Amino acid sequence: MAITKLLEHPDPLTYEPKTEIGRKAKKNAQWLYYNGGRYWNGYKNAVPKYSLAVLFSSFLMGEIAAATIFHQMAAKCTEPVFQEGFRKVGRDEGRHMAICMALMERDYPKMDLSDKQLITKQIRAGFLFLSGVLFEPPEDFWDIPADFVPAQREIEAVARNAGFYIPEYEAKKDNWCNAMLNLKGVLDKYGIPFPAIPEVGITGEEVRDVDMQDIIPVF
């Protein structure tokens, strides 16, 4: 509602920006939308194939990372409406995380050995996919132009200066590292190998064959 009011237009993808920074923002939003669409059919096809234990492994990863970032945004945002909104979204993400944890505690002890290796791949693929929104998209996985990341950093700086807080690169990196270590602590209890996440300095099992046709992205 706030975006619609500010833009005086209901759809950011068809909105015609009036400034150069606005044109960059629209272009990046369209690239994010396109990349999400690339994996939507794979997501729909994959969901019926796997148990809830496998599906919720990547969901938990997303909730851990998102909860951290939204709480940060609420704490440092200076616009009261968005501050309150981020606070409540962060609270919801915490609830989602608790749901994932409860289901994993129920199902992981009786999990098939073959599912453990799939979860390792799921975590790696989930990191790559969610980095497009919560970190910075890896160019060897995301289909984006060369100017995407520089434009995104410029857009985020403008938003930050306007009071709409977005963590800077190092803070995002720290958030992801902490989220991954928290998730690793959960998976270690059940003997599930954790993948290497070199982008945030985490060592682990090398996963080189991430095929999004077989993996459930986190939507």
Secondary structure in CASP SS format (residue, H / E / C, confidence):
PFRMAT SS
TARGET T0000
AUTHOR 0000-0000-0000
METHOD secondary structure of the structure
MODEL  1
M C 1.00
A H 1.00
I H 1.00
T H 1.00
K H 1.00
L H 1.00
L H 1.00
E C 1.00
H C 1.00
P C 1.00
D C 1.00
P C 1.00
L C 1.00
T C 1.00
Y C 1.00
E C 1.00
P C 1.00
K C 1.00
T C 1.00
E H 1.00
I H 1.00
G H 1.00
R H 1.00
K H 1.00
A H 1.00
K H 1.00
K H 1.00
N H 1.00
A H 1.00
Q H 1.00
W H 1.00
L H 1.00
Y H 1.00
Y H 1.00
N H 1.00
G H 1.00
G H 1.00
R H 1.00
Y H 1.00
W H 1.00
N H 1.00
G H 1.00
Y H 1.00
K H 1.00
N H 1.00
A H 1.00
V H 1.00
P H 1.00
K H 1.00
Y C 1.00
S C 1.00
L H 1.00
A H 1.00
V H 1.00
L H 1.00
F H 1.00
S H 1.00
S H 1.00
F H 1.00
L H 1.00
M H 1.00
G H 1.00
E H 1.00
I H 1.00
A H 1.00
A H 1.00
A H 1.00
T H 1.00
I H 1.00
F H 1.00
H H 1.00
Q H 1.00
M H 1.00
A H 1.00
A H 1.00
K H 1.00
C C 1.00
T C 1.00
E C 1.00
P H 1.00
V H 1.00
F H 1.00
Q H 1.00
E H 1.00
G H 1.00
F H 1.00
R H 1.00
K H 1.00
V H 1.00
G H 1.00
R H 1.00
D H 1.00
E H 1.00
G H 1.00
R H 1.00
H H 1.00
M H 1.00
A H 1.00
I H 1.00
C H 1.00
M H 1.00
A H 1.00
L H 1.00
M H 1.00
E H 1.00
R H 1.00
D H 1.00
Y H 1.00
P H 1.00
K H 1.00
M C 1.00
D C 1.00
L H 1.00
S H 1.00
D H 1.00
K H 1.00
Q H 1.00
L H 1.00
I H 1.00
T H 1.00
K H 1.00
Q H 1.00
I H 1.00
R H 1.00
A H 1.00
G H 1.00
F H 1.00
L H 1.00
F H 1.00
L H 1.00
S H 1.00
G H 1.00
V H 1.00
L H 1.00
F C 1.00
E C 1.00
P C 1.00
P C 1.00
E C 1.00
D C 1.00
F C 1.00
W C 1.00
D C 1.00
I C 1.00
P C 1.00
A C 1.00
D C 1.00
F H 1.00
V H 1.00
P H 1.00
A H 1.00
Q H 1.00
R H 1.00
E H 1.00
I H 1.00
E H 1.00
A H 1.00
V H 1.00
A H 1.00
R H 1.00
N H 1.00
A C 1.00
G C 1.00
F C 1.00
Y C 1.00
I C 1.00
P C 1.00
E C 1.00
Y H 1.00
E H 1.00
A H 1.00
K H 1.00
K H 1.00
D H 1.00
N H 1.00
W H 1.00
C H 1.00
N H 1.00
A H 1.00
M H 1.00
L H 1.00
N H 1.00
L H 1.00
K H 1.00
G H 1.00
V H 1.00
L H 1.00
D H 1.00
K C 1.00
Y C 1.00
G C 1.00
I C 1.00
P C 1.00
F C 1.00
P E 1.00
A C 1.00
I E 1.00
P H 1.00
E H 1.00
V H 1.00
G C 1.00
I E 1.00
T C 1.00
G C 1.00
E E 1.00
E C 1.00
V C 1.00
R C 1.00
D C 1.00
V C 1.00
D C 1.00
M C 1.00
Q C 1.00
D C 1.00
I C 1.00
I C 1.00
P C 1.00
V C 1.00
F C 1.00
END
